[in-house]
Amino acid sequence: MEKKPVITFENFSFQYFSQAEPTLHDINLTIYEGEKVLLVGPSGSGKSTLGHCINGLIPFSYRGEMKGSVKVAGLETRKGNLFELSKKVGTVLQDSDGQFIGLTVGEDIAFSLENDCVEDKKMKDTVQRVADMVDMGKLLKSSPFELSGGQKQRVAFAGVMVDDVDVLLFDEPLANLDPATGKTAIDLIDRIQKQAQKTVVIIEHRLEDVLYRHVDRIVVVAEGRIAADMTPDELMATQQLSELGIREPLYVTAMKYAGISITPQMRAGQLQTLVIDDEIRQKIQAWCEKPVPAQEPAGEEILKADHLSFQYTKSRKILQDVSFSIKSGEMVSVVGTNGAGKSTLAKVICGFVTEDGGDILFEGKSLKGQTIKERSQYISYVMQNPNQMICKPMIFDEVALGLRIRGELPEEEIRERVEHALKICGLYPFRKWPVSALSFGQKKRVTIASMLVMNPKVLILDEPTAGQDYRHYTEIMEFLKELNRQGVTIILITHDMHLMLEYTPHAIVINEGKKIGDSTAVEILTNEKIANAASLKLTSLYEFGLKLGLEDPQGLVQHFIDYEREVCRR
């Protein structure tokens, strides 16, 4: 049976009134009933603008010049209105805070049902059923703003699932989720799509995580044009992803490093479907035997947590007897499930909240009694949500704020340092822009730049790469790695397992406020017990090694990381 088109772009172009050039050029794209389509592309490529055209934010919220046609479920979008389109397209935004309306989780999920005057009992049953599906059924009376980033995302999922829409549009659904919850989210999207035969469009940087489940097509957007529209198996056999700065699945990259030519027949779009033969095994084994340089040892201890405990209320213990040691010049990842206490640990270190027990030592000296300002002389912190940090209207002034408050440098030196940080973070062309004109990911880079200019001894970053494409991710991480080589100790609170593997030899795992792991990143991400307990995800490289039948699949992971570091150095 031939499927009907649900979304159709015909010779479509769009230019924001605030921009000198069109964002989208001559788009021809058809998405059919019941399809699951993944939109990928570098930041600024136009993929989010495509999403805005599907859900009606363009032209009804974001004004500009449209040429050509966009139809959703038979409706020409420019001839409809936002209300009509909201009944055809349900959208989950990247920034969950911008989507909340209700004062409680239950109220927020029920919002559209209340608008439709659904009978009370049916509404409550629907809200409970949908909330249980996203593991939020026990938190219906909680305020959305008390939730972790991942919990907020799940509430947003539930809010669009209660409506019987034709299209479900997910804009960076994994940006704030831990790896295991991300797998649950992809499972959930997959289940909805199959059971209800919904058309699903996913805009996401984390390509490998989305490909955990079947995707019909991947549409690659570059410079406002459709660069590729093919199946995952076909796309993995090309070089288009790496050429555009989009991260391939790690097992695909490993095969290419080993000199393996990938073809569509190998079905490399998913690890589960990958066809492996003896030649692939032999080439991977030979590649793993090639020597690579050893990692340089770290310096003396710079930061120590000594039996640290903290609780917001007597019934809510956030950190419980946490101890660890970080050496000068290390790059360390702190990982664990949403709500485990990772961000709270950073707040205790910076002095935003005061520990109830134990101590924090910096270079062997207790930080007890030191103010936030005193600690900021050597410890800087970049929060997960950039909207909670930014306080100046203009980008340049925001990045310069900390240096100006200190009052120690002339304005000319401040300008040089600010411009250097903006270049590293890919924001130099926007230096005279207002912050309000930036995307969520660009705001994230502004906050990182505002801390980089301070030249801290210890830099703590909470989800520094969330919402970033691989090119900007790599630019930021390579800059952080260079800072690290110069002696700055970097602590990364992250859900990104590739970041953890590639950049942080040392990993600390927090679960329910307790430290359950403190070892190398490779050992953590190949330990099924720790991964399951802390909502991590075994790296696909380890699973690839198991599928290959290697005697030492952990060795494959370590070799891949060492090899990538050597490639980066060259």
C-alpha positions, 0 to 999 in steps of 0.5 A, spaced: 500 500 500 502 506 497 504 511 503 501 518 503 505 524 504 504 528 510 510 533 510 512 536 503 517 541 501 517 544 494 522 549 491 522 552 498 526 557 501 526 562 507 530 568 509 529 571 516 527 578 516 533 579 521 538 576 516 542 578 510 541 571 506 536 566 506 537 560 511 534 555 507 535 554 499 530 550 494 528 545 499 525 539 496 523 534 501 517 529 502 516 525 508 511 520 508 505 517 513 508 513 518 516 514 517 521 516 522 526 521 519 532 524 522 535 531 521 542 532 522 547 537 520 552 542 523 550 548 527 547 553 523 545 549 517 538 550 517 535 544 520 532 547 526 529 552 521 526 546 517 523 544 524 520 551 525 517 550 518 513 544 520 510 546 526 508 553 524 513 557 528 515 559 521 511 564 519 507 565 525 512 566 530 519 567 526 517 572 520 521 572 514 520 571 506 517 565 504 518 562 497 515 555 495 510 551 498 510 547 505 504 542 506 503 538 513 497 533 513 495 537 506 494 544 509 499 549 506 502 552 512 502 559 510 494 559 509 493 556 516 495 558 523 498 556 529 492 553 533 491 548 526 498 546 526 498 544 533 493 539 532 497 536 526 504 537 529 506 536 536 513 539 538 518 537 544 523 543 544 530 542 546 529 547 552 524 544 556 524 550 560 521 554 555 515 549 554 512 549 561 505 552 562 502 548 568 505 549 576 505 541 577 507 536 572 500 533 572 497 540 570 503 541 565 501 534 561 494 535 562 494 542 559 492 541 552 486 536 554 484 541 559 483 546 553 479 541 549 475 540 555 476 533 556 472 529 561 475 529 568 476 522 569 478 521 562 483 526 563 486 524 569 487 517 567 490 519 560 495 523 564 497 518 569 498 513 563 502 517 559 506 520 565 507 512 567 510 511 560 516 516 561 517 514 568 514 521 571 508 518 574 510 518 581 512 526 580 505 529 578 505 533 584 512 536 583 513 543 580 517 542 573 522 547 575 524 542 581 526 537 576 533 535 573 534 536 566 532 529 563 526 529 568 523 536 564 525 533 558 520 527 559 515 531 562 515 535 555 515 528 551 508 526 555 505 533 554 505 532 546 503 525 547 496 526 550 494 529 543 492 525 537 497 529 532 499 526 525 506 528 526 511 528 532 517 533 532 523 532 537 528 538 537 534 535 540 530 530 545 537 527 548 540 534 549 539 533 557 538 526 558 543 521 561 545 515 556 540 510 559 535 515 559 536 517 552 536 509 550 529 509 554 527 516 550 529 513 543 525 506 545 519 510 547 519 514 540 520 508 537 514 504 540 509 510 539 511 511 532 510 503 531 504 502 535 500 509 533 503 509 526 505 516 527 510 520 523 516 522 527 521 527 525 527 527 530 532 533 529 539 531 533 546 531 534 547 525 537 546 520 531 549 514 534 544 514 540 538 515 535 540 509 531 540 505 537 533 504 534 531 503 526 530 510 522 527 510 515 531 515 512 537 520 515 536 527 511 543 531 512 542 539 511 548 543 510 548 551 508 541 551 508 540 545 503 539 538 503 546 535 502 543 527 503 537 524 503 538 516 504 538 510 509 542 509 514 546 504 511 547 508 505 549 514 509 555 510 513 558 508 506 559 515 504 564 520 507 559 525 508 558 525 515 565 526 517 566 531 511 560 536 514 563 535 521 558 530 524 560 525 528 559 518 525 557 512 530 564 510 533 564 503 531 563 506 523 569 510 525 573 504 528 572 500 521 574 506 517 581 507 521 582 500 520 582 501 513 575 497 512 571 500 506 564 500 508 558 498 503 551 499 504 550 491 504 554 491 510 548 494 513 552 499 518 547 504 520 545 500 526 550 496 530 545 490 531 544 489 523 552 490 522 554 484 517 561 482 520 566 477 516 573 474 517 576 480 513 573 485 518 575 481 524 582 481 521 583 488 520 580 490 526 585 485 530 591 488 526 589 495 527 589 494 535 596 491 535 599 498 532 602 502 538 600 509 540 604 513 545 602 513 552 598 518 556 602 523 560 602 522 568 598 528 571 601 532 577 600 533 584 593 533 588 589 540 586 582 538 589 580 533 594 573 531 597 573 528 604 567 524 606 563 530 603 555 530 605 550 535 603 542 535 603 537 540 601 532 537 607 532 532 612 529 527 608 533 529 601 540 527 602 543 529 595 551 527 597 553 521 601 560 521 604 563 522 597 571 522 597 575 523 591 582 526 589 583 530 582 590 531 580 593 538 577 592 538 570 587 532 569 581 532 565 576 528 569 568 527 567 563 526 573 557 522 570 551 518 573 544 518 572 539 525 572 538 527 579 544 523 582 548 529 585 553 531 580 551 538 579 550 539 586 557 536 587 559 542 583 555 547 587 558 545 593 565 545 590 564 553 588 561 555 594 554 556 592 551 551 597 555 549 604 556 542 605 553 539 611 559 534 613 566 533 610 570 538 607 573 540 600 580 541 599 584 546 594 591 545 593 591 541 600 588 547 604 580 547 606 575 551 603 571 552 609 569 559 610 571 562 603 566 566 599 564 564 592 568 570 590 574 568 593 573 561 590 572 564 583 579 566 583 581 559 581 575 555 580 570 557 575 563 554 573 559 553 567 552 551 568 548 547 564 542 552 562 545 558 559 539 562 561 541 561 568 548 565 567 547 570 562 545 577 565 548 582 559 544 583 553 550 583 548 554 578 547 561 581 548 559 585 554 557 578 557 563 575 556 567 581 558 563 581 565 567 577 569 574 581 567 571 588 568 568 586 575 575 584 577 577 591 575 585 588 574 586 589 567 585 595 562 580 595 557 584 593 551 587 587 554 580 585 556 578 586 548 583 581 546 582 576 551 574 576 549 575 576 542 580 570 543 575 566 547 569 568 542 573 565 536 575 559 540 567 558 541 565 559 534 562 566 536 567 571 533 562 573 527 556 574 532 560 579 537 556 585 536 549 581 536 544 581 542 544 574 546 537 574 545 538 573 537 542 566 539 540 559 539 540 555 545 547 552 543 550 558 541 548 561 548 551 555 551 558 557 548 557 564 550 557 562 557 563 557 556 567 563 553 565 568 559 569 563 564 575 561 559 577 569 559 578 568 567 584 563 566 581 559 572 586 553 575 580 549 575 574 549 570 568 545 572 563 545 566 556 542 566 554 539 560 559 543 556 557 540 549 549 539 550 546 541 543 553 542 539 554 539 533 561 535 532 565 541 529 563 546 535 564 540 540 571 538 537 573 546 537 570 547 544 573 540 547 580 541 543 581 548 546 579 545 553 584 540 552 589 545 550 588 549 556 589 542 560 596 541 557 597 548 560 596 546 567 588 548 567 584 542 571 578 540 567 572 537 570 566 535 566 559 533 568 557 530 562 552 525 559 556 524 553 560 518 553 564 519 547 566 526 550 568 521 557 572 516 553 576 521 548 578 526 553 577 524 560 582 519 562 579 519 569 572 518 571 568 519 577 561 515 577 555 518 582 549 514 583 544 516 588 549 521 592 554 516 592 560 515 589 560 508 585 566 508 581 572 512 580 577 509 575 579 510 567 573 512 563 575 505 559 574 501 565 567 505 567 564 504 560 566 497 559 563 495 566 556 493 565 554 493 573 557 500 574 553 502 567 547 499 569 547 502 576 549 509 574 544 510 567 550 510 563 551 506 556 556 501 555 560 504 549 558 501 542 566 500 541 565 495 547 559 492 544 563 492 537 568 488 540 564 483 543 560 482 536 567 481 533 569 476 538 575 479 540 579 476 546 580 483 549 574 488 547 576 493 552 583 493 549 579 495 542 576 501 546 583 503 549 586 503 542 581 507 539 581 512 544 589 512 544 589 512 536 584 518 536 588 522 541 594 521 536 590 523 530 588 529 534 596 531 535 598 530 528 
